C-alpha cells in the first residue's frame, strides 16, 4: 500500500489547502431566462486589469473568480443554446461581489456545441452508448402505478427488463449483475423496492440519469457491462417550496428551502398498503403485512471556500407473516447511503472534489415454518473516500485524475433448524486511481483516453484497465465515434429474479478469476435537423472468466471461497447493432429504437460444455416513445416489441426411484432439453399516460392517468412443467395484465 | 360497443399455445438405469428403461429395455443380471445375491444388441455408525435426553420412554462421525423419514391449510444433500405431519448418488420449473456413460421414535 500513501497524501492535502482570504472575488450563478433553470458548464471569461481568466459553471450553475484585485472587469457568459451575455463588474475593495447572470435562449448558437454544450450533450457527442434522460423526459414515460426512473429506462433501445415485475436492467446482452448503479457517484448495491418491482429512486428527487450502455470511461469501474449514474436534485432553493404526490400504493412528499446562506432538501415516500392488507387478512388467508419507505435528504453550503453537500438516503422494505401454527416470517431489506461531498475551485484551471461515503445494504430473513426455523442475513458495508481533480489546461484540453479507496465489509450467514449452515465474512479493500485526458485537437475531433488502475487487497491483485473514446465530425451534422476498453468485476451479484430481497454481493477472492470484458463500440451520429438525432452503433463485448451461481451444492455447505459458490471460468460474447432516432419538436417528442443482438455463454460445467444463449438474449428489440401536448393534456405512449425470452423446454420423461426412500411409485421426472434452447412468444406491450392540470379544493394539481399494457396482452413469463399427473403438463405463467392507475401531484 | 371493446382488451390479446409447442423432444429412447446399492444389504435389482415423450403417460412396460445383457463386476467376480417377462424393466441378479461391501467398487455394464452400451461405476462409502441420537431443547442449546437405538433395543425403541417425543418438543439431532462425509469415503449425507403407522392422525393443523393440502402430505420423504458441517444433522419439524411411529434414516452417499440429488431440479410435489426462474432447469449430473439415471451407493444408519400430538 506504499503506492497508495504516496499518491493519496498530496492530493488530500491539496484539496484541503486554504485559499487566500485577503483577495476580492466575483461569484454567482447562471440561470436561464424564463424557467430559472441553473445552467451547467457555462464558459465564463473574465477580462480586466491586464488579465484574462476563465471558469465553468458547476452543476448548480455556480461559478467563481477568486484572488482578484480592485478594478473593472468584463465577464462574458457563453453557453450552447443561449445568447452570449457580457456583464461589467467593478471591485472597489477586497469584497466578494455577487454577480448572477441570466441567459436568454437562442436557437442560433449551435455552432459552438463541440466543447461548450452541456455536460451531458458533450458526453453524448464523445461517448459511445451514452444516454442522458432528464427528469422532464423520465416523467413523460408512462409508468406502472408508481413513477420510476429505472423502469423508465427500459424503453430505451438495448435496455431490457427481465419481466414486467422487474426494475432490473439487461443492457446490451449483459445482466443486472454487470451494471454499476450509482447515486451521485456512490454505489447503491440493491436499488429495489417491492421485490424488484420498483427501484429505490424516488422520481421527485431525480435530476437526471446518465446511462453508459458500454465502453464507459475510466472514471468508472468495477462492472463488466454498463454504468447507470442517477443524479439527484441539488439543494438550491431560493425559498421554501414543496410538492407531493399520491399513487395507488404510495404517497410522497418533497420539500426544499434555505437556511441562511445554505440550502436543504428533504423528500420521503411510503407505501400505504398496510391497512388494506390488514383488512383482508384472515386466519385462513394470512396475507403478509408489507410496507416500504425511502427518505432522501441533502444539505448544501458554500461556507468553506467551495460547495459542501451532505446527502443521506435510507430505504427499507419490510414484509411480515404470522400464520400461526408455528409459521411466521419476517423479511426486511434496504440501503443506506451517506455521502459528504466537497467541491471547490483550486485555481482558475483546477477544480477538485472530495467525497466520503458509506453505502450499506442489508437484508434479513427470519422465518419459521411448521416449527422449523431458518434465517438468512447478509450485509455489505462500503466505506469509500474518493477525490477527483479536473485540470482545464486550455479550452481544448482537460485532464482528470481520480483516486479512491474503499473498505468493504461483507457478511453472509444462513441457519437452518437453529444450526448455522453458512457463515461467510470478508473485509477486503480496494484502491483505484484513474487518469483521463480529454483533448479536442480540432473542432471536428475529440479524444478521451484514460487508464484505470486497481489494487485489491484480496489476493494482492493489480489491474490495469485502458479506455478510449474518439469522435470525429465529418460535417456539422454527422459524427463518427469509436469507444472501447477493458473491464474487470470484483464484486459479484447473486440475484434471485422475482425476489430481489435475497440478492447479495460477494467479492471474488483469489480462488477464482474475476470476470473480464473487452468492449468495442463503433457508432455514427447524424443530426438531419435541429430537432432530430439519429444514431447507429455496433457493439461487441468479449467476456471471460464469467461466474454463475452454483445451485448444485449441499443445503448446508459451508461456503468459504468464491469457487465453492460459483460455477467459474465461463466465456461469452454480446454483439449487436442499435439504431436510435430521437425527435424533440414542438408538436411531439419521442424516439424510436431498434436493436439486433446476439449473446452466448459457455461454461464447462453447464449444458454439457456447449454454448447457450442467456435468457435475455433477444434477436430483435423495438422501442418507441411519443409524447404530445393536446389542449391542456400531456399525452404519452410507449411501445415495446422484443423477441421471446429464451427458456429451457422439457425434452423427455423418465423414471427413477427416490433412492433414500426407495419409493417404486415415485412420479416420473422430466429431462430438460439443451439450456435455453426454446423461445417464449414475442413480447409486446403498449403503455399510455395522460396528465393535465386540475384544481381541487382551490389548489392547483396535476392529475395523472396511466394504463399499463393497454391492449392487455398477457405476455409469457416462463413455462412450468407439472409432472404430478400421468402426462406432463406445461403451463405458461404470464406477465402482468392491463393495469390502470391514477395519481395526483401538487405543489405547495 | 364499450363492452365489446372491454372484452377485447381483457381476452383478445393473450396468445395461446398448443402443449406440444412447449416441449422439445430431443432425448427420446435414451437408456435409463436405476440402482441404489446399500452397504450391508444384498445387491439390488436394477431397472433399465428408456426415456419417453414428455407429454405422454410414462409406462415402464413400454419403456422397458428388454434385450439387454447386464453384468455387475466387483473385484474379480462378475454377477450376471436378467429380466423377467412379468416386469421386463427389472433385471435381477442370477444366482445368489451377495451383500454390498463397504469401500468397494462396483462396475455396471449394459450391452444392447446393435452395439449400444452403457457403463457406470460406484465406490461404496464406509459403514456409517451414528455416534448417538439426542433430543435437544427447542432452542437447540442443551440436551434433553439421549434416544435409544435399534442396536440397544431393537423394535422396542418405539415404546422406549426416551423415544416418546411430543410434536415440536425439541430438536432431534443425529451426531455424525467427525470429519464430514469424506471421513467415510462419502460425498454428502441425505435424510429420509418414514411415518410407519398408516392411518394415524395429523399432529399439525395450520389454519391456512386447505383440504387438498392435507391430501398432499406424504408419509415418507427425503431431504436435499447435506454436509453435516458441524457434526450434527437435525430433523426439521416441517417434515413431520403424523403421530405414531417414525423411522429416521441417515445415508452417507457415494459420488453418483450425491451428484444426482444435488443437481436434480427441485421437484416439490412433482413440480419442476422450466424457463427463466434462475435458469435452474438443467440436466442433472448422472455420471453414466451411454445413458442417464443412477448407479450409486450409500451406507445407512437409522433411529426410531414415537411422535405424540403437541400441546
Interface residues (C-beta under 8 A of the other chain):
Chain A: X162 X163 X283 X284 X285 X286 X323 X324 X325 X326 X327 X369 X370 X371 X372 X416 X417 X418 X419 X420 X421 X496 X497 X498 X548 X549 X551 X552 X553 X554 X555 X556 X557 X558 X606 X607 X608 X614 X615 X645 X646 X647 X648 X649 X650 X651 X652 X653 X654 X655 X656 X657 X658 X659 X660 X661 X662 X663 X667 X668 X669 X670 X671 X672 X673 X674 X675 X676 X677 X678 X680 X681 X710 X711 X712 X713 X714 X716 X717 X718 X719 X720 X721 X722 X723 X724 X726 X727 X728 X729 X730 X732 X734 X737 X738
Chain B: X9 X10 X11 X12 X13 X14 X15 X17 X19 X22 X23 X24 X25 X26 X27 X28 X30 X32 X34 X36 X47 X49 X51 X52 X53 X54 X55 X56 X57 X58 X60 X63 X139 X140 X167 X168 X171 X188 X190 X191 X192 X194 X204 X205 X206 X207 X208 X220 X221 X222 X223 X224 X225 X226 X227 X228 X229 X230 X232 X234 X235 X236 X237 X238 X239 X249 X251 X257 X259 X260 X261 X262 X263 X264 X265 X267 X269 X270 X271 X272 X273 X274 X275 X276 X277 X278 X279 X280 X281 X282 X283 X285 X292 X293 X294 X296 X298
